[in-house]
Amino acid sequence: MAVNRAYIRLPYSSGAGSLEHKTDEELLELYLTLPQKERDRRFVNTATAAAMCGMAQRTVQFWIEMGLIRAIPVGKRYRVCTESLYAHLKGSLPG
């Protein structure tokens, strides 16, 4: 899966090493080690991600497949990294 390199630092970013430099394995490790409340805030399902940006759920799934946003596969579903989603949306703005 290709990785979008345009990331922004959000207030809740971990500071040491943004997601831009994390491998998929490191991102999964972060997901698994976060407390449940923080995990639910930083990694959302595709339906929630779609609602956050006003797009269809299938569009978010397509962005994941194209490598435009980062996501963790959990079973047959994805948990979208909100930091990556915000970075993608910010990078899509004209100007």
Contacts in CASP RR format, 6 or more apart in sequence:
PFRMAT RR
TARGET T0000
AUTHOR 0000-0000-0000
METHOD contacts of the structure
MODEL  1
MAVNRAYIRLPYSSGAGSLEHKTDEELLELYLTLPQKERDRRFVNTATAA
AMCGMAQRTVQFWIEMGLIRAIPVGKRYRVCTESLYAHLKGSLPG
1 24 0 8 1.000
1 67 0 8 1.000
2 66 0 8 1.000
2 67 0 8 1.000
3 67 0 8 1.000
3 70 0 8 1.000
4 67 0 8 1.000
4 68 0 8 1.000
4 69 0 8 1.000
4 70 0 8 1.000
4 84 0 8 1.000
4 87 0 8 1.000
4 88 0 8 1.000
5 20 0 8 1.000
6 87 0 8 1.000
6 88 0 8 1.000
6 90 0 8 1.000
6 91 0 8 1.000
7 18 0 8 1.000
7 19 0 8 1.000
7 20 0 8 1.000
7 83 0 8 1.000
7 84 0 8 1.000
7 87 0 8 1.000
8 83 0 8 1.000
8 86 0 8 1.000
8 87 0 8 1.000
8 90 0 8 1.000
9 15 0 8 1.000
9 18 0 8 1.000
10 82 0 8 1.000
10 83 0 8 1.000
10 86 0 8 1.000
12 38 0 8 1.000
12 41 0 8 1.000
12 42 0 8 1.000
13 19 0 8 1.000
13 83 0 8 1.000
14 30 0 8 1.000
18 83 0 8 1.000
19 27 0 8 1.000
19 70 0 8 1.000
19 81 0 8 1.000
19 83 0 8 1.000
19 84 0 8 1.000
22 30 0 8 1.000
27 70 0 8 1.000
27 72 0 8 1.000
27 81 0 8 1.000
28 72 0 8 1.000
31 39 0 8 1.000
31 43 0 8 1.000
31 72 0 8 1.000
31 79 0 8 1.000
34 42 0 8 1.000
34 43 0 8 1.000
41 82 0 8 1.000
42 81 0 8 1.000
42 82 0 8 1.000
42 83 0 8 1.000
43 72 0 8 1.000
43 79 0 8 1.000
43 80 0 8 1.000
43 81 0 8 1.000
43 82 0 8 1.000
44 52 0 8 1.000
44 79 0 8 1.000
44 80 0 8 1.000
44 82 0 8 1.000
45 77 0 8 1.000
45 78 0 8 1.000
45 79 0 8 1.000
45 80 0 8 1.000
46 57 0 8 1.000
46 60 0 8 1.000
46 61 0 8 1.000
46 64 0 8 1.000
46 71 0 8 1.000
46 77 0 8 1.000
46 78 0 8 1.000
46 80 0 8 1.000
47 57 0 8 1.000
48 80 0 8 1.000
49 60 0 8 1.000
49 69 0 8 1.000
49 80 0 8 1.000
49 82 0 8 1.000
49 85 0 8 1.000
50 56 0 8 1.000
50 57 0 8 1.000
50 59 0 8 1.000
50 60 0 8 1.000
52 82 0 8 1.000
52 85 0 8 1.000
53 60 0 8 1.000
53 85 0 8 1.000
53 89 0 8 1.000
60 69 0 8 1.000
60 80 0 8 1.000
60 85 0 8 1.000
61 78 0 8 1.000
63 69 0 8 1.000
63 88 0 8 1.000
64 71 0 8 1.000
64 78 0 8 1.000
64 80 0 8 1.000
68 88 0 8 1.000
69 80 0 8 1.000
69 81 0 8 1.000
69 84 0 8 1.000
69 85 0 8 1.000
69 87 0 8 1.000
69 88 0 8 1.000
70 80 0 8 1.000
70 81 0 8 1.000
70 83 0 8 1.000
70 84 0 8 1.000
71 78 0 8 1.000
71 79 0 8 1.000
71 80 0 8 1.000
71 81 0 8 1.000
71 84 0 8 1.000
72 78 0 8 1.000
72 79 0 8 1.000
72 81 0 8 1.000
END
